[in-house]
Amino acid sequence: MGRQFGAKRGLKRRNVDRNQYPRKNQQKEQNVARSPSPSTSGDSTDQESSGVAPDEVVYKEPTVYDNLLTKLGTSSKSLANVYKMRQRQEEGRSESEEDEVDGSESLSVSEQDNDDDDGTDNEYPESLTMESRLQEDGMVSIEEQSEDAEIEVDSEASDTDEENGLGVNDQSSVKASSRASSFNEHFGYNLSKNEVDDLSKKKWKYEWEVPAVDMSNCKWTGTGECFLKDVDLNSDFGVKAKLYNHWLDIYKTSGGKDFHLSKQRWFFSLFNSYRDILHCNKKPFYLKGLEEDSNIMNAYLMHSLNHIFRNRDRVTKNDAKVAKNKENSKEEMLIGGAFLDQGFTRPKVLLLLPLRSVALNVVKRLIRLTPKAYKANVEHYERFCAEFGTGEEEVEKDNNFDGTGNSNSQKSSKPSDFQMLFGGNNDDDFMIGIKFTRRSIKLYNDFYTSDLIVASAVNINAKIGKAEKNKDSDVDYLSSIEVLIIDHADVISMQNWSLLTTAVNQLNCIPSKQSRTDVMRIRPWYLEGYAKFYRQTINLSYYSNPDINAFFNHHCTNYQGKVKLICEYKGVLPKVLLQVRQIYERFNADSIANADDARFEYFTKKVFPKIKDSIQGGIMLFISSYLEFVRIRNFLKSQSASFCLLGDYTETSDVSRARVWFFEGKRKMILYTERAHFYHRYKIRGIQNLIIYSLPERKEFYPEIVNMLEGSHNMTCTVLFSRFDQLRLERIVGSAPARKLVKSEKGVFVFC
C-alpha cells in the first residue's frame, strides 16, 4: 500500500508564481490539488477531473475549515470579508459581483482568550494566537516576535517558499530538487475521504523485498513502491545543512570512514521515508550490540531533530510573513492555505523508552547530536543527570554511549547482559519535556510547549488515569504527535505491553480543551481527525511477538505505508551445554484465541497425571505468562499438590524460603515465570525435571534455564508448544526446524 496514495496523485511538481495569475485561476488549481485520488491520471485536465465546465457553479460540501471560518466570522470584519471572498472564488464569481451569501449569526472569539495567556510560551509562534500577534499596527521586527524566529543565514536560507511554507493545498507547487525533503512531501499531502476509508480497513499488502544490510538471513519487506534501492548516496538525504554538517563531524571524530555507506546513514534514509517501521531484530547494547544500537539511535535522533527544526522553520518563516503584512497575509492564509502549518499543540515527537537509564543515554546522545549553535545552554542538565543517573557522578561522564552499565558496580553472579541493562537507574516511571530554542535546549520544559517528549508507557498511563478522574487535568499535549519512536520494545513488553497500547491510543485525539494554538493555522487534516494517518511510528525491538505484530498491524496506519524486517533464525540449541534430552510435545489448538485453553487442558490431562504419580521431586515448571502462572497455581492448589512459587510479585523473603524448600526437597515443584527471571535471574538449584509450560519470548533464556539442570541425575526437559508458538519456536530451535515441528504429522520431537 506504501506509496500508493502519494505515487498516484496525478500532479506534477513545478514552481508556481502565485502572483502572476488572477486569484480565480489560482483557486481552480488549488481545488484540483485538494482532491487527490489513487485513480487520478497525471495527464488529466481540470475539466476532465471535475467533470464540469469551468464556468459551471458546483455545490461543495463545506469542510471543517469552512465551518471554522463561519464561526469566527463575526469576531472580525476582515475574517468575515475573507470568508465571503473564499465562497465567491470557489463558486467562480468575481470579487466585483454582489455577494448573495446571507450573513448568519455565529460565535465570536473572546478577546479575553487572547489576553489570558499567563503560561503562554512567547518563544514559538505556535503557542500564540493570530489576534495577539497582530494587535499592534505597523511592522513587527524579527527580534520582537520570538527567540525561535531566527532566519538562519546558511545554505538553507535560499530554500523556496514552496518548500518551507508548503500548505496542504499547494501540493502541485513543490520544486522537484535535491533539497525537497520528505517532510514537505509527507505532510503536504491532503488525504481524501476515500483514501481514509481504505486506510481504516487496515488491509496492507507487502509487495517488495530487499536484503538487509549487515544482517544475514534477514530482509526488509514493505508496501507500495520500493524506495530503498534508489537512495542517492551523494545527497544530503533531506537533512538541514547545520544538522548534516554536525552529524558528519561527529561521525569522523568517532573514527568513521565512509559515512554514505554507514549503517546509521542507511537507517536514517529508512526513517526519513516517514513510513511506519518495524525493526524486530535490533541487537541491543546489553547483548554485545553496542555499535548497532548506537548507530540506530543516532539515525532516529537525527530524524527527530530534522523533523523538529524543519517544522519550526516553516512556522517561523510564515509568522514573519504574517507580521510584515497583516491583512494580506491573513487573507492569503485563509484562502490559499499556504500558512496552514500547525497542529493543536507544539510537541511533535514522542520517544517511548523502558527505563530511566536508557532515557539518560538517549537524551545525552540527543544533546550531542544537536549543533553547537542550538545548545549554547542546556538548562537543568545537572538535575537531569542526577534524577536519571545513579548519582551526581553522571554529570562528569562522557556523552558517549556507555551501555547504561554502572561503572562502580561490584562483581556479581548475574549475567553480563543483566548488569548492563539494570546496572543504572532502572526506574520505569518518568516523563520529561524537551524544548529547542534559538540558542538553548530546555530540559524539564512544560509539556504543552515542548518539541519532544521522552516518557515511559507507565507514566503516560498514570497521567491518562489522572485526567479521567480530574477534569482540570488532561493529556492534550499528545494530540499532535507526528513521529512516535518506541525503542527497546521487547523490554517494554516485559513490563506490560497493554500500557503501551493504551498510551498510543491517546495520541492524535481531538483536544478536550481549547488550545492556545492559532486556530487559523491548524492543518485541515488535524481538524478532520485524520492525524493518526500522518503519524509515523518507528518500532525497534530485539524480537517480535504476537503483541508487537498486532500493534504494528492495527495501531500503525500511516498513509505512506509500512516496512518491516523478516528474519531466518539459527536457534540457540547449541548453547545448551548439558546432554539433556529435550522432548517437544505439540498440542492442537483451533485458533490463537483458544491456544491458552488448549495448553492448559493438555497439561492437566497429559502432563500433570505423570507428575502426580511420580515420587520424584525437583520438578520446575517454567511459565512465560503471569496469567498462565496464576492459572497453574490455582489448579495445583485444587489438587493439593506440593509446590512453591517464584513469580512476578513474590516477596523477597518468600523467594528465599521457596528456593531453600525446593532445594531441600520439602516442596516437590516450583513455579517460575519468565518475567521473574528477566528482573532477577535467579539460579535455582535442585532441578531434576524441567517442564517448559510455555516457551520464553527471549531466546537466550532457554539455554539459561535448561543449563540449570547441571548436577542433577536422570535430567529431562519437556517443552509444550502449538503451531501458534512459531515465533518463539523458531528463535530457539531455528526457523527451518520450527516449520517442520509445526507442520509435521508427528506430535513428539526429541533434541539431544
Solvent accessible surface area in square Angstrom, and as a share of the most:
residue,aa,sasa,rsa
1,M,19,0.08
2,G,0,0.00
3,R,39,0.14
4,Q,53,0.23
5,F,1,0.00
6,G,11,0.10
7,A,49,0.38
8,K,108,0.46
9,R,18,0.06
10,G,19,0.18
11,L,46,0.23
12,K,148,0.63
13,R,77,0.28
14,R,118,0.43
15,N,86,0.44
16,V,17,0.10
17,D,75,0.39
18,R,49,0.18
19,N,142,0.73
20,Q,108,0.48
21,Y,84,0.32
22,P,83,0.52
23,R,97,0.35
24,K,75,0.32
25,N,67,0.35
26,Q,34,0.15
27,Q,3,0.01
28,K,62,0.26
29,E,54,0.24
30,Q,11,0.05
31,N,40,0.21
32,V,43,0.25
33,A,1,0.00
34,R,40,0.14
35,S,76,0.49
36,P,2,0.02
37,S,35,0.22
38,P,42,0.26
39,S,102,0.66
40,T,44,0.26
41,S,61,0.39
42,G,40,0.39
43,D,122,0.63
44,S,44,0.29
45,T,75,0.44
46,D,68,0.35
47,Q,99,0.44
48,E,119,0.54
49,S,60,0.38
50,S,69,0.44
51,G,64,0.62
52,V,48,0.28
53,A,57,0.44
54,P,64,0.40
55,D,125,0.65
56,E,95,0.43
57,V,98,0.56
58,V,66,0.38
59,Y,174,0.66
60,K,95,0.40
61,E,130,0.58
62,P,61,0.39
63,T,63,0.37
64,V,55,0.32
65,Y,10,0.04
66,D,15,0.08
67,N,68,0.35
68,L,34,0.17
69,L,2,0.01
70,T,49,0.29
71,K,107,0.45
72,L,17,0.08
73,G,9,0.08
74,T,80,0.46
75,S,42,0.27
76,S,26,0.16
77,K,167,0.71
78,S,23,0.15
79,L,10,0.05
80,A,28,0.22
81,N,66,0.34
82,V,0,0.00
83,Y,36,0.14
84,K,73,0.31
85,M,27,0.12
86,R,13,0.05
87,Q,39,0.18
88,R,28,0.10
89,Q,12,0.05
90,E,42,0.19
91,E,59,0.26
92,G,26,0.25
93,R,39,0.14
94,S,54,0.35
95,E,93,0.42
96,S,108,0.70
97,E,77,0.35
98,E,145,0.65
99,D,42,0.22
100,E,140,0.63
101,V,48,0.27
102,D,129,0.67
103,G,76,0.73
104,S,79,0.51
105,E,173,0.78
106,S,32,0.21
107,L,130,0.65
108,S,75,0.48
109,V,50,0.29
110,S,52,0.34
111,E,140,0.63
112,Q,130,0.58
113,D,70,0.36
114,N,20,0.10
115,D,106,0.55
116,D,93,0.48
117,D,32,0.17
118,D,145,0.75
119,G,55,0.52
120,T,26,0.15
121,D,14,0.07
122,N,106,0.54
123,E,23,0.11
124,Y,3,0.01
125,P,2,0.01
126,E,1,0.00
127,S,9,0.06
128,L,27,0.13
129,T,25,0.15
130,M,5,0.02
131,E,73,0.33
132,S,27,0.17
133,R,37,0.14
134,L,21,0.10
135,Q,123,0.54
136,E,119,0.53
137,D,130,0.67
138,G,47,0.46
139,M,136,0.61
140,V,34,0.20
141,S,49,0.31
142,I,54,0.27
143,E,136,0.61
144,E,128,0.57
145,Q,24,0.11
146,S,9,0.06
147,E,63,0.28
148,D,4,0.02
149,A,1,0.01
150,E,51,0.23
151,I,65,0.33
152,E,17,0.08
153,V,146,0.84
154,D,42,0.22
155,S,60,0.39
156,E,10,0.04
157,A,50,0.39
158,S,97,0.62
159,D,24,0.13
160,T,46,0.27
161,D,79,0.41
162,E,21,0.09
163,E,9,0.04
164,N,16,0.08
165,G,6,0.06
166,L,3,0.01
167,G,1,0.01
168,V,1,0.01
169,N,10,0.05
170,D,7,0.04
171,Q,7,0.03
172,S,24,0.16
173,S,5,0.03
174,V,3,0.02
175,K,82,0.35
176,A,81,0.62
177,S,47,0.30
178,S,89,0.57
179,R,72,0.26
180,A,35,0.27
181,S,5,0.03
182,S,28,0.18
183,F,4,0.02
184,N,5,0.02
185,E,49,0.22
186,H,0,0.00
187,F,1,0.00
188,G,3,0.03
189,Y,0,0.00
190,N,24,0.12
191,L,8,0.04
192,S,25,0.16
193,K,127,0.54
194,N,108,0.55
195,E,0,0.00
196,V,11,0.06
197,D,57,0.29
198,D,58,0.30
199,L,0,0.00
200,S,61,0.39
201,K,124,0.53
202,K,86,0.37
203,K,151,0.64
204,W,39,0.14
205,K,145,0.61
206,Y,65,0.25
207,E,103,0.46
208,W,26,0.09
209,E,99,0.44
210,V,18,0.10
211,P,103,0.65
212,A,11,0.09
213,V,65,0.37
214,D,117,0.60
215,M,21,0.09
216,S,91,0.58
217,N,79,0.40
218,C,13,0.08
219,K,73,0.31
220,W,0,0.00
221,T,5,0.03
222,G,0,0.00
223,T,0,0.00
224,G,13,0.12
225,E,98,0.44
226,C,33,0.20
227,F,40,0.16
228,L,16,0.08
229,K,147,0.62
230,D,117,0.61
231,V,45,0.26
232,D,83,0.43
233,L,67,0.33
234,N,139,0.71
235,S,25,0.16
236,D,29,0.15
237,F,19,0.08
238,G,8,0.08
239,V,0,0.00
240,K,3,0.01
241,A,14,0.11
242,K,60,0.26
243,L,1,0.00
244,Y,28,0.11
245,N,84,0.43
246,H,29,0.13
247,W,1,0.00
248,L,32,0.16
249,D,84,0.43
250,I,20,0.10
251,Y,29,0.11
252,K,131,0.55
253,T,113,0.66
254,S,81,0.52
255,G,55,0.53
256,G,23,0.22
257,K,197,0.84
258,D,69,0.36
259,F,9,0.04
260,H,54,0.24
261,L,123,0.61
262,S,14,0.09
263,K,31,0.13
264,Q,12,0.05
265,R,11,0.04
266,W,30,0.11
267,F,2,0.01
268,F,0,0.00
269,S,16,0.10
270,L,0,0.00
271,F,0,0.00
272,N,16,0.08
273,S,13,0.08
274,Y,1,0.01
275,R,9,0.03
276,D,1,0.00
277,I,0,0.00
278,L,3,0.02
279,H,0,0.00
280,C,11,0.06
281,N,37,0.19
282,K,3,0.01
283,K,90,0.38
284,P,1,0.01
285,F,2,0.01
286,Y,9,0.03
287,L,31,0.15
288,K,186,0.79
289,G,4,0.04
290,L,80,0.40
291,E,136,0.61
292,E,29,0.13
293,D,1,0.00
294,S,20,0.13
295,N,22,0.11
296,I,0,0.00
297,M,2,0.01
298,N,13,0.06
299,A,0,0.00
300,Y,1,0.00
301,L,0,0.00
302,M,0,0.00
303,H,0,0.00
304,S,0,0.00
305,L,0,0.00
306,N,2,0.01
307,H,0,0.00
308,I,6,0.03
309,F,0,0.00
310,R,18,0.06
311,N,5,0.02
312,R,9,0.03
313,D,19,0.10
314,R,4,0.01
315,V,0,0.00
316,T,3,0.02
317,K,40,0.17
318,N,2,0.01
319,D,3,0.02
320,A,9,0.07
321,K,67,0.28
322,V,1,0.00
323,A,7,0.05
324,K,121,0.51
325,N,67,0.34
326,K,43,0.18
327,E,82,0.37
328,N,88,0.45
329,S,9,0.06
330,K,13,0.05
331,E,39,0.17
332,E,63,0.28
333,M,0,0.00
334,L,0,0.00
335,I,9,0.05
336,G,5,0.05
337,G,1,0.01
338,A,10,0.08
339,F,8,0.03
340,L,2,0.01
341,D,0,0.00
342,Q,0,0.00
343,G,0,0.00
344,F,17,0.07
345,T,10,0.06
346,R,7,0.02
347,P,0,0.00
348,K,5,0.02
349,V,0,0.00
350,L,1,0.01
351,L,0,0.00
352,L,0,0.00
353,L,1,0.01
354,P,1,0.00
355,L,3,0.01
356,R,42,0.15
357,S,3,0.02
358,V,4,0.02
359,A,0,0.00
360,L,11,0.05
361,N,7,0.04
362,V,0,0.00
363,V,1,0.00
364,K,6,0.02
365,R,11,0.04
366,L,1,0.01
367,I,13,0.07
368,R,56,0.21
369,L,0,0.00
370,T,0,0.00
371,P,8,0.05
372,K,159,0.67
373,A,34,0.27
374,Y,4,0.02
375,K,45,0.19
376,A,83,0.64
377,N,81,0.41
378,V,34,0.20
379,E,52,0.23
380,H,92,0.41
381,Y,37,0.14
382,E,110,0.49
383,R,117,0.43
384,F,0,0.00
385,C,0,0.00
386,A,47,0.37
387,E,73,0.33
388,F,4,0.02
389,G,6,0.06
390,T,60,0.35
391,G,20,0.20
392,E,143,0.64
393,E,70,0.31
394,E,7,0.03
395,V,46,0.27
396,E,149,0.67
397,K,52,0.22
398,D,93,0.48
399,N,54,0.28
400,N,75,0.38
401,F,22,0.09
402,D,63,0.33
403,G,0,0.00
404,T,7,0.04
405,G,21,0.20
406,N,47,0.24
407,S,88,0.57
408,N,108,0.55
409,S,59,0.38
410,Q,158,0.70
411,K,209,0.88
412,S,57,0.37
413,S,118,0.76
414,K,60,0.26
415,P,46,0.29
416,S,79,0.51
417,D,14,0.07
418,F,29,0.12
419,Q,58,0.26
420,M,60,0.27
421,L,4,0.02
422,F,24,0.10
423,G,19,0.18
424,G,16,0.16
425,N,35,0.18
426,N,78,0.40
427,D,56,0.29
428,D,45,0.23
429,D,60,0.31
430,F,3,0.01
431,M,24,0.11
432,I,2,0.01
433,G,0,0.00
434,I,0,0.00
435,K,5,0.02
436,F,0,0.00
437,T,0,0.00
438,R,72,0.26
439,R,118,0.43
440,S,11,0.07
441,I,0,0.00
442,K,40,0.17
443,L,2,0.01
444,Y,50,0.19
445,N,25,0.13
446,D,76,0.40
447,F,43,0.18
448,Y,65,0.25
449,T,10,0.06
450,S,0,0.00
451,D,7,0.04
452,L,0,0.00
453,I,0,0.00
454,V,0,0.00
455,A,0,0.00
456,S,1,0.01
457,A,6,0.05
458,V,39,0.23
459,N,20,0.10
460,I,1,0.00
461,N,26,0.13
462,A,62,0.48
463,K,57,0.24
464,I,13,0.06
465,G,25,0.24
466,K,120,0.51
467,A,23,0.18
468,E,139,0.62
469,K,182,0.77
470,N,62,0.32
471,K,186,0.79
472,D,121,0.63
473,S,30,0.19
474,D,28,0.14
475,V,11,0.06
476,D,18,0.09
477,Y,7,0.03
478,L,0,0.00
479,S,5,0.03
480,S,0,0.00
481,I,1,0.00
482,E,3,0.01
483,V,0,0.00
484,L,0,0.00
485,I,0,0.00
486,I,0,0.00
487,D,0,0.00
488,H,3,0.01
489,A,0,0.00
490,D,1,0.01
491,V,2,0.01
492,I,3,0.01
493,S,26,0.17
494,M,14,0.06
495,Q,20,0.09
496,N,68,0.35
497,W,20,0.07
498,S,63,0.41
499,L,48,0.24
500,L,0,0.00
501,T,28,0.16
502,T,58,0.34
503,A,1,0.01
504,V,5,0.03
505,N,92,0.47
506,Q,57,0.25
507,L,7,0.04
508,N,19,0.10
509,C,54,0.33
510,I,103,0.52
511,P,21,0.13
512,S,89,0.58
513,K,90,0.38
514,Q,135,0.60
515,S,28,0.18
516,R,77,0.28
517,T,6,0.04
518,D,4,0.02
519,V,42,0.24
520,M,9,0.04
521,R,0,0.00
522,I,5,0.02
523,R,2,0.01
524,P,22,0.14
525,W,3,0.01
526,Y,1,0.00
527,L,35,0.17
528,E,66,0.29
529,G,34,0.33
530,Y,32,0.12
531,A,6,0.05
532,K,94,0.40
533,F,7,0.03
534,Y,1,0.01
535,R,12,0.04
536,Q,0,0.00
537,T,1,0.00
538,I,0,0.00
539,N,0,0.00
540,L,0,0.00
541,S,0,0.00
542,Y,24,0.09
543,Y,3,0.01
544,S,9,0.06
545,N,5,0.03
546,P,53,0.33
547,D,73,0.38
548,I,0,0.00
549,N,44,0.23
550,A,45,0.35
551,F,3,0.01
552,F,2,0.01
553,N,63,0.32
554,H,98,0.44
555,H,53,0.24
556,C,1,0.01
557,T,9,0.05
558,N,0,0.00
559,Y,0,0.00
560,Q,3,0.01
561,G,0,0.00
562,K,0,0.00
563,V,0,0.00
564,K,53,0.23
565,L,4,0.02
566,I,71,0.36
567,C,14,0.08
568,E,82,0.37
569,Y,34,0.13
570,K,166,0.70
571,G,21,0.20
572,V,7,0.04
573,L,35,0.17
574,P,116,0.73
575,K,124,0.52
576,V,16,0.09
577,L,144,0.72
578,L,36,0.18
579,Q,160,0.71
580,V,0,0.00
581,R,123,0.45
582,Q,5,0.02
583,I,35,0.18
584,Y,0,0.00
585,E,28,0.12
586,R,45,0.16
587,F,8,0.03
588,N,131,0.67
589,A,11,0.08
590,D,124,0.64
591,S,41,0.27
592,I,108,0.55
593,A,85,0.66
594,N,71,0.36
595,A,7,0.06
596,D,72,0.37
597,D,75,0.39
598,A,19,0.15
599,R,10,0.04
600,F,40,0.17
601,E,87,0.39
602,Y,42,0.16
603,F,0,0.00
604,T,26,0.15
605,K,133,0.57
606,K,120,0.51
607,V,13,0.07
608,F,10,0.04
609,P,54,0.34
610,K,147,0.62
611,I,8,0.04
612,K,118,0.50
613,D,117,0.61
614,S,42,0.27
615,I,178,0.90
616,Q,81,0.36
617,G,27,0.26
618,G,9,0.09
619,I,4,0.02
620,M,0,0.00
621,L,0,0.00
622,F,1,0.00
623,I,0,0.00
624,S,15,0.10
625,S,41,0.26
626,Y,75,0.28
627,L,143,0.71
628,E,19,0.09
629,F,6,0.03
630,V,36,0.21
631,R,90,0.33
632,I,0,0.00
633,R,58,0.21
634,N,74,0.38
635,F,33,0.14
636,L,0,0.00
637,K,122,0.52
638,S,81,0.52
639,Q,68,0.30
640,S,104,0.67
641,A,26,0.20
642,S,48,0.31
643,F,30,0.12
644,C,10,0.06
645,L,47,0.24
646,L,1,0.00
647,G,7,0.06
648,D,25,0.13
649,Y,149,0.57
650,T,40,0.23
651,E,116,0.52
652,T,109,0.63
653,S,68,0.44
654,D,59,0.31
655,V,7,0.04
656,S,63,0.41
657,R,106,0.39
658,A,5,0.04
659,R,81,0.30
660,V,76,0.44
661,W,78,0.28
662,F,4,0.02
663,F,101,0.42
664,E,102,0.46
665,G,58,0.56
666,K,122,0.52
667,R,74,0.27
668,K,43,0.18
669,M,3,0.01
670,I,0,0.00
671,L,0,0.00
672,Y,0,0.00
673,T,1,0.00
674,E,3,0.01
675,R,57,0.21
676,A,2,0.02
677,H,4,0.02
678,F,1,0.00
679,Y,61,0.23
680,H,75,0.34
681,R,19,0.07
682,Y,32,0.12
683,K,112,0.47
684,I,2,0.01
685,R,151,0.55
686,G,26,0.25
687,I,3,0.01
688,Q,44,0.20
689,N,37,0.19
690,L,0,0.00
691,I,5,0.03
692,I,2,0.01
693,Y,3,0.01
694,S,3,0.02
695,L,1,0.01
696,P,2,0.01
697,E,19,0.09
698,R,1,0.01
699,K,50,0.21
700,E,24,0.11
701,F,0,0.00
702,Y,1,0.00
703,P,8,0.05
704,E,49,0.22
705,I,1,0.01
706,V,0,0.00
707,N,31,0.16
708,M,12,0.05
709,L,1,0.00
710,E,123,0.55
711,G,72,0.70
712,S,16,0.11
713,H,142,0.63
714,N,136,0.70
715,M,47,0.21
716,T,48,0.28
717,C,0,0.00
718,T,21,0.12
719,V,0,0.00
720,L,0,0.00
721,F,0,0.00
722,S,0,0.00
723,R,119,0.43
724,F,56,0.23
725,D,15,0.08
726,Q,55,0.25
727,L,57,0.28
728,R,48,0.17
729,L,0,0.00
730,E,21,0.09
731,R,6,0.02
732,I,1,0.00
733,V,7,0.04
734,G,1,0.01
735,S,2,0.01
736,A,52,0.41
737,P,47,0.29
738,A,0,0.00
739,R,90,0.33
740,K,142,0.60
741,L,9,0.04
742,V,23,0.13
743,K,156,0.66
744,S,35,0.23
745,E,177,0.79
746,K,147,0.62
747,G,28,0.26
748,V,86,0.49
749,F,31,0.13
750,V,71,0.41
751,F,44,0.18
752,C,119,0.71
